[in-house]
Structure formats: structure tokens, C-alpha cells
Amino acid sequence: MSLLSKFRKNVDVLHQAVDGTVALDYKNPKLYKKIIRYYRDQDVEFFEDPYDTYELVVDLIKEDLEKEKNLSDI
């Protein structure tokens, strides 16, 4: 299951997190925890530092959003 299919109701928030207009961990902590769980299930290992973990999560979201965009362009 892709990130967008799992969190399709929150696509706008995900884009805002990638753009840096929303701090996902503060604005929507429940969603942030679900996203971390989603990536843990994908065997992603996180850092002990919350700041580094947040940056990694945002990077992963950005990659997944770009993949979905590229797939829809085909």
C-alpha cells in the first residue's frame, strides 16, 4: 500500500509538511505517529534524535509524493 493510498485524506497536510509550512509533529501529532508506524512497517530505521527523525520522515514523504506524481504523469 502506498503512502498516498493509505493517507489520501491527508494529502494536503503531507504537501504542506514537505513545503515546510506545517510542522507535522506539532500540527498533527496523531497523523505523524501513524506515518512513522507506516514507515517502520516498511523497515525504515529512525534516529534517536527527534529532529533527525522528523527530517527523515519529511524526506521520505517528499520522495513518495514525487514517485506518485511521476507515476500519474505516465
RAHU-V385107 format. One record per pair of residues at least 6 apart in sequence whose C-alpha atoms are under 6 Angstrom apart, sorted by the first residue. I is the first residue (numbers start at 1). J is the second residue. D is the distance in whole Angstrom. If there is no record, write none. Layout:
# RAHU-V385107
i=I j=J d=D
i=I j=J d=D
This chain:
# RAHU-V385107
i=16 j=22 d=5
i=17 j=24 d=6
i=18 j=58 d=6
i=18 j=62 d=6
i=25 j=32 d=6
i=46 j=53 d=6
i=47 j=53 d=5
